[in-house]
Amino acid sequence: MEAMAHTTQSSRDHMLASWQVQRDWHPKDIERADGVYFWDASGQRYLDWLSSLFNVNIGHNHPRILTAIAEQLKQVAYVHPGFTTAARARLGELLAEISPGDLCKTFLTSGGGEANENAMKLARAFSGRQKIMTRYRSYHGSSAGAASATGGPRRLDDEPGVPWVVHLPDPDAYHSPVYRGRTQEEGDLVIADLIEDTIRYEGAENIAAILWEGYSGASGVIQPTRTFFARLSEICQKYGILYISDEVLSGFGRTGTWFGCEHYPELKVDMISFAKGVNSGYLPLGGVIVNRDIADHFENRLLPSGITNQGQPLSCAAAVANIEALQEEGIVARVSHLGEHLHARLQELADRHPVIGDIRGAGLLYCTELVANRATRAPLSPWNQSPSEALARFSKAILDGGLHTMVRWNWVFHCPPLTVTEAEIDEGIEILDAALSEIDPYYQD
Ligand SMILES: Cc1ncc(COP(=O)(O)O)c(C=O)c1O
């Protein structure tokens, strides 16, 4: 107990924490983890309903990854990025193999925001155009360019941001007035028309790329239809605009396909940015996979970027083991089925608790939106403000019940590791059920 208190206090005294008023940071001291669980130093067990931060796709402590890191460590822990290793080469092969279309070469980074910084940089260098377009409901990272690309409110702390990002009307079917009296597909087509208008106003000849989450994640799992992506792809091709799929959160099996963009066969993807699930978060790693034209472009030209940790051998070895295990153990293949179970169980919760206004997602990436009233869709906790009394109670109840997830405003995320079993999903649903019962009285008929 004393050691735990010391760890927490020392962390508070000498560390700065992310997205946090520091005074409010009371971190749990996590001692060990296995599969879909982790334990704090007091022995309390938590069901990891968020795959830690949407990244531990394969679950904790997977033996193949542990062995791969240990073996690589015995050989060489770090090499100059101008050199290469067998692990880096194999990772390149695997990424080319699992990527859609003619995506064939990867620029490695240390994480997701840095992947997006470089995706935007390469798109601008390749096209000779300046602007990048993104949607309002998005998160792309916290460094200057990626924060500007982010459409969500985290961008607002970094204003005015870089001058070359333009935000687009958002296909937010649950809230946008565009969808009133229209089906989602009809509304999506109106949004696509508005996007085309914005492209004309901004000058199509100035626009290098559209950057869009492969499957919306921490931005609220607000995902348009296949019809939307088919139309958006047509627009990109009409104006020669590159399409970058940000798969940092949705990659590596999260939604039942290797990448979220693969749900949309008509969508032509020119680049994929990734991180998180590439090695299930065991070590820092990210990157950008580019298509053949972009790869060829830099064959005789300088590629204007570099990172000390590019090709970090331990990170690459962990990624190779992770992707091979996801493939060979059939883990990605079982996600859709597990997702159906998760969705059905969330629907049962919605049948019992009217505070659940909406359930959105695919595979093992779900979000439930909590409302004070289903007809008005009034949020049970206000957007971009401190949690309401109801949401504070809910968050405490799930954590006390032994479930770790992200509760952001009135969104609750349901994203366990892809190795979760149906019984473990049922266990999470029970904890959520009890927590929802505590906040049922906040619903207003
Ligand atoms: C879609 C998306 N892009 C980019 C990022 C940023 O990645 P990182 O935190 O590794 O910089 C995130 C992180 O959550 C993300 O969800």
The ligand as an SDF file (V2000), in Angstrom:
LIG
                    3D

 16 16  0  0  0  0  0  0  0  0999 V2000
   -7.5490    8.5480  -35.2880 C   0  0  0  0  0  0  0  0  0  0  0  0
   -6.3330    8.9750  -34.5180 C   0  0  0  0  0  0  0  0  0  0  0  0
   -5.3430    9.5900  -35.1530 N   0  0  0  0  0  0  0  0  0  0  0  0
   -4.2260    9.9960  -34.5120 C   0  0  0  0  0  0  0  0  0  0  0  0
   -4.0630    9.7890  -33.1640 C   0  0  0  0  0  0  0  0  0  0  0  0
   -2.8160   10.2690  -32.4690 C   0  0  0  0  0  0  0  0  0  0  0  0
   -1.9920    9.1950  -32.1580 O   0  0  0  0  0  0  0  0  0  0  0  0
   -0.8550    9.3670  -31.0300 P   0  0  0  0  0  0  0  0  0  0  0  0
   -1.5690    9.5790  -29.7390 O   0  0  0  0  0  0  0  0  0  0  0  0
   -0.0810    8.0710  -31.1270 O   0  0  0  0  0  0  0  0  0  0  0  0
   -0.0240   10.5520  -31.4270 O   0  0  0  0  0  0  0  0  0  0  0  0
   -5.0800    9.1270  -32.4520 C   0  0  0  0  0  0  0  0  0  0  0  0
   -4.9460    8.8800  -31.0080 C   0  0  0  0  0  0  0  0  0  0  0  0
   -5.8690    8.5040  -30.3200 O   0  0  0  0  0  0  0  0  0  0  0  0
   -6.2390    8.7200  -33.1480 C   0  0  0  0  0  0  0  0  0  0  0  0
   -7.2550    8.1190  -32.5100 O   0  0  0  0  0  0  0  0  0  0  0  0
  1  2  1  0
  2  3  1  0
  2 15  2  0
  3  4  2  0
  4  5  1  0
  5  6  1  0
  5 12  2  0
  6  7  1  0
  7  8  1  0
  8  9  2  0
  8 10  1  0
  8 11  1  0
 12 13  1  0
 12 15  1  0
 13 14  2  0
 15 16  1  0
M  END
$$$$
